[in-house]
Every structure is written in C-alpha cells, then in structure tokens.
Amino acid sequence: MTKRKIAVVTDSTAYIPPEQSEEHQIPVIPLWLIWDGERYRDGVDIEPPTFYRRLENAETMPTTSQPSTGEFIEFFKSVSETADAIICVFISSKLSGTVANAQAAKEQLPDIPIRIVDSLSTSMGQGFAALAAARAAEEGKSLEEVVHVAERVRDRTHVLFAVDTLEYLHKGGRIGGAQRLLGTALNIKPLLHLEEGRIDALTKVRTKKRAIERMLDIVEERLNGDRIAEAAVLDVASPEDGDRVAREVGKRFGLDQICRTKVSPVIGAHVGPGTVGICFYTEPVEPAL
C-alpha cells in the first residue's frame, strides 16, 4: 500500500458524517462513556437512541473520559503505517483531557511526525477544521501549511446552542461561564456558545422557539459582512428541532448545503436531550469586479 504524505485524524466528538470521514480517510479515535461500571466507546458500543432512552430514566449519571496515553500510542502507530506524518484535530483542551493525553503519546513517539491542533471546539466546529485540513493534505500542501489551514478555520468558527436545561452541564462539571444562569426560572431556555474553548452563556429566553430565533440573529451579527463558508446543525435526540433550524439557516443565509448531524453520547451526556445548535465558520466576501 502506498503511504500518504499526511493523515488527518480526529476524535469521536467531531461528528463528521461517516461518508465524509471515509472520503477523506480521516481516522477517528473514540472517547469513553462510563456508566454504572460499564465502559462504552463513543459512537461504537452504544447508539444514541439507546443511550438517550436510558438517560431519561437513569438514577445515576454517566461520566466521560478521554482516550488514555497508551490508546493514543497504539492509534498513532496504526495510522503511521499508511502515512508519513499525522495532524490531529481534537476536542477543546478546556473541555477534555484528550489533547493532553495525545501530547503525552506524541512525546513517546519521536520517530513519527505528529502535530496536534487544539480545536478549542467540539462537534462540527472541530469537524470543519479537520475536514479543511484533510482537503489541504490531499492538495499536497506541506505539514505546516495543513496545520495553518486547520487553525485558520478554527479561528473563524462559531458554535452556538440552546439547551432545555443546565442540569446536565452542571452535573457533568462542564458548565463554565453558564454557571451564572443557574437558579433562574425553570422555564428559561439558556442560549450558550463556545468562547475560547469553554462553554459560556450568551443570553436566556423564555421559549425554545425564541431561543432558536435569537440564535439565528446572533449568527447574522457575527458574520459582520463575511459569509458562511460551511454550516452544520446538530441536535440531541431532537430531530424535528434540528431539521427546522437547518431549514431556517438555509433560507436565511442562502445555503444550499447544510450538514445535519446528531450528537453522540459523550457530548449528549453533558448538554442533555433537547439541545439544538449550529456550527459554522466564515470567510470574507470577495469584492465585486
């Protein structure tokens, strides 16, 4: 088998559609879900519908964990069999220890050129950076150029999401700056975003419909004269809401293609069922000639 010059890899929280992962040959290392003493590989051992049905009536909450350093060593060795160098685009270091363990593994593999990009994001906010890097690698760009492409997309990416409740983020310890919304009225729907790799609060509204409307308003504000290069709409066991948001995004921003993706248990365990969000990155509008 002919080796590729550069392989781009990511983890299971990127939610890149399987057909795109296969097309661009992006290996994925799963994070872990731990529940009642059992360990499940994210996106491999437990399907989202089964997970969310169980979560609704669970007496104990699941926890999550990053791959171990040893798992990363084996993963990198396997990928290096078909590639000369590896570029990793992983979940935000402010949300997970994934980057730290990958870095520890890298230090034990000095003969394999490995570059690690902290996406400062998750879901398709992370996935878009990985896809852009993979396309750049396919175009024959150098290791540094591919890293630059991933970082450029990362730095222009926004992730916004509305949750039904802050309960899951609070119990999972990932609530970040949204802590200040705790204790508000039960019928308040928090609107959150990722800011410098951490979850933070944007605002709160009284209905989910209004939360979605406000989320789209904020998307428009953030464009600031630029345009959406690519967008994804995600949902946690709420496909009707996700489909509705995707239609609104397409209509409002003139997008013919919007990636629709579900959220796997590792992130779903923290944000909870009913969550709906949008990930997008921007690019400047070319001036008219």
C-alpha positions in Angstrom: 0.0 0.0 0.0 1.3 3.4 -0.9 1.8 5.7 2.0 0.0 9.1 2.2 2.2 12.1 2.9 -0.1 13.4 5.7 -3.0 11.8 7.5 -5.5 14.0 9.4 -7.1 12.4 12.4 -9.8 13.4 14.9 -11.8 12.1 17.8 -15.4 10.9 18.1 -16.8 14.2 19.3 -16.2 15.8 15.8 -19.4 14.2 14.4 -18.1 14.3 10.8 -20.6 12.4 8.7 -19.3 8.9 8.1 -19.3 9.3 4.3 -17.0 12.4 4.6 -14.7 10.7 7.0 -14.4 7.8 4.6 -14.0 10.0 1.5 -11.1 12.0 3.1 -9.7 9.0 5.0 -9.9 10.6 8.5 -9.3 8.0 11.2 -11.3 8.6 14.4 -10.3 7.7 18.0 -13.3 7.3 20.3 -13.7 8.9 23.7 -15.2 6.8 26.5 -18.6 6.8 28.3 -18.6 5.2 31.7 -22.0 4.2 33.2 -22.8 2.0 36.1 -19.4 0.4 35.9 -19.5 -0.3 32.2 -17.3 1.4 29.6 -18.5 2.2 26.1 -16.6 3.6 23.2 -18.3 6.7 22.0 -20.1 6.1 18.7 -19.1 2.4 18.6 -20.6 0.5 21.6 -23.8 2.4 22.3 -26.1 4.0 19.7 -27.5 7.5 20.5 -31.2 6.4 20.5 -30.5 3.6 23.0 -28.4 6.0 25.2 -31.0 8.8 25.3 -33.8 6.4 26.2 -31.8 5.1 29.1 -30.7 8.6 30.1 -34.3 9.7 30.6 -34.9 7.3 33.5 -31.4 6.9 34.8 -30.8 7.1 38.5 -27.1 7.6 38.0 -25.5 9.9 35.5 -22.9 8.7 33.1 -19.4 10.2 33.1 -17.0 10.6 30.2 -13.3 10.2 29.7 -10.6 10.8 27.1 -8.6 8.0 25.4 -5.5 7.0 27.5 -2.0 7.8 26.5 -1.5 4.1 25.7 -4.5 4.1 23.4 -3.1 7.2 21.6 0.2 5.5 21.2 -1.4 2.5 19.5 -3.6 4.7 17.5 -0.7 6.8 16.2 1.3 3.7 15.4 -1.5 2.3 13.4 -2.1 5.5 11.4 1.7 5.9 10.7 1.6 2.6 8.9 -0.2 4.3 6.0 1.0 7.9 6.4 4.4 9.7 6.7 3.0 12.3 9.2 -0.1 12.9 11.3 -2.1 16.0 12.0 -4.6 15.7 14.9 -7.6 17.9 15.4 -9.1 17.2 18.8 -11.8 18.4 21.1 -11.0 21.6 23.1 -8.5 21.2 25.8 -10.8 23.3 28.0 -13.4 20.6 27.8 -11.4 17.4 27.8 -8.0 15.9 28.6 -7.8 14.5 25.0 -5.2 16.9 23.8 -3.1 16.4 26.9 -3.0 12.6 26.5 -2.4 12.9 22.8 0.6 15.2 23.6 1.9 12.7 26.1 1.7 9.9 23.5 3.4 12.1 20.9 6.4 12.6 23.2 6.8 8.8 23.4 6.9 8.5 19.6 9.7 10.8 18.4 10.1 8.9 15.1 6.6 9.8 14.0 6.0 13.4 12.9 2.8 14.4 14.8 1.2 17.8 15.0 -1.7 18.4 17.4 -4.2 21.2 16.8 -6.4 22.1 19.8 -9.7 22.8 18.0 -11.0 24.9 21.0 -14.3 23.4 19.9 -16.3 20.3 19.6 -18.9 18.8 17.3 -18.6 20.1 13.7 -16.8 23.2 15.0 -14.0 20.7 15.4 -15.1 18.6 12.4 -14.9 21.5 9.9 -11.2 22.2 10.9 -10.4 18.5 10.4 -12.1 18.4 7.0 -10.4 21.5 5.8 -7.0 20.1 6.9 -7.7 16.8 5.1 -8.6 18.6 1.9 -5.4 20.7 2.2 -3.4 17.5 2.7 -5.0 16.0 -0.4 -3.9 19.0 -2.4 -0.3 18.3 -1.5 0.3 21.1 1.0 3.1 20.8 3.5 2.8 19.8 7.1 2.9 23.4 8.3 0.5 24.6 5.6 -2.0 21.9 6.6 -1.7 22.9 10.3 -2.2 26.6 9.2 -5.4 25.7 7.3 -6.9 23.9 10.3 -6.0 26.8 12.6 -7.4 29.3 10.2 -10.8 27.5 10.1 -10.7 27.1 13.9 -10.2 30.8 14.4 -13.2 31.6 12.2 -15.5 29.0 13.7 -18.6 29.7 15.9 -20.6 27.2 17.9 -23.9 28.2 19.4 -26.5 26.0 21.1 -29.8 26.1 23.0 -30.3 23.6 25.8 -33.5 22.6 27.5 -31.9 22.7 31.0 -28.5 23.4 32.5 -28.8 20.3 34.7 -26.6 18.1 32.6 -23.8 20.6 32.2 -23.9 21.3 35.9 -23.7 17.7 37.0 -21.0 16.9 34.4 -18.8 19.8 35.5 -18.7 21.4 32.0 -21.0 24.4 32.8 -18.2 27.0 32.6 -19.5 30.6 32.3 -23.1 29.4 32.1 -22.9 28.9 35.9 -24.4 32.4 36.3 -27.7 31.2 34.7 -28.3 28.6 37.3 -31.1 29.4 39.6 -33.1 31.2 37.0 -36.8 30.3 36.4 -37.3 26.7 35.3 -39.0 27.8 32.0 -36.0 29.8 30.9 -34.1 28.4 27.9 -30.4 29.1 28.1 -28.6 30.1 24.9 -24.9 29.2 25.1 -21.7 29.3 23.0 -18.1 28.2 22.9 -15.8 31.0 23.8 -12.0 30.4 23.7 -12.7 26.7 24.1 -15.1 27.0 27.1 -18.8 26.9 27.4 -20.2 30.4 28.2 -23.6 32.0 28.4 -25.0 34.3 25.7 -28.5 35.0 26.9 -31.6 33.4 28.2 -35.1 33.5 26.7 -38.5 32.0 27.7 -39.2 29.6 24.9 -37.3 27.2 22.7 -38.7 28.9 19.7 -37.4 32.2 20.8 -34.0 30.7 21.7 -33.7 29.4 18.1 -34.8 32.7 16.7 -32.2 34.5 18.8 -29.5 32.0 17.9 -30.0 32.8 14.2 -30.0 36.6 14.9 -26.6 36.1 16.6 -25.3 34.1 13.7 -26.1 37.1 11.4 -24.5 39.5 13.8 -21.3 37.5 13.9 -21.0 37.4 10.1 -20.2 41.2 10.2 -20.1 41.4 6.4 -18.5 38.0 5.8 -20.3 34.9 4.6 -20.8 31.4 5.9 -18.3 29.1 4.3 -19.9 25.9 5.8 -22.5 25.2 8.4 -23.8 22.3 10.4 -26.9 21.9 12.5 -26.8 19.4 15.3 -29.4 18.1 17.7 -29.5 15.8 20.8 -32.5 13.5 20.4 -34.5 16.4 18.9 -34.5 15.8 15.1 -37.6 17.9 14.5 -36.0 21.0 16.0 -32.7 20.3 14.2 -34.5 19.9 10.8 -36.4 23.2 11.5 -33.2 25.1 12.3 -31.5 23.7 9.2 -34.3 24.9 7.0 -34.2 28.3 8.6 -30.4 28.6 8.3 -30.6 27.6 4.6 -33.3 30.1 3.9 -31.9 33.0 5.9 -28.3 32.7 4.7 -28.8 31.3 1.2 -27.0 28.0 1.9 -27.8 25.1 -0.4 -25.9 22.5 1.7 -26.1 22.2 5.5 -24.5 19.4 7.3 -27.1 17.7 9.6 -25.6 15.7 12.4 -26.6 14.1 15.6 -24.7 14.3 18.9 -23.2 11.2 20.3 -23.4 10.1 24.0 -20.1 11.6 25.1 -21.3 15.2 24.4 -25.0 14.4 24.8 -24.4 13.3 28.3 -23.3 16.8 29.2 -25.7 19.0 27.3 -28.8 16.8 27.6 -31.7 15.8 25.3 -33.5 18.6 23.5 -30.3 20.6 22.7 -30.1 22.1 19.2 -27.2 24.0 17.9 -25.4 25.5 14.9 -21.7 25.3 14.0 -20.3 27.5 11.2 -17.2 29.2 10.0 -16.9 32.4 8.0 -14.8 33.6 5.0 -14.6 37.1 3.6 -16.9 38.1 0.7 -14.9 38.6 -2.5 -15.3 42.1 -3.8 -17.2 42.5 -7.0 -15.0 43.2 -10.0 
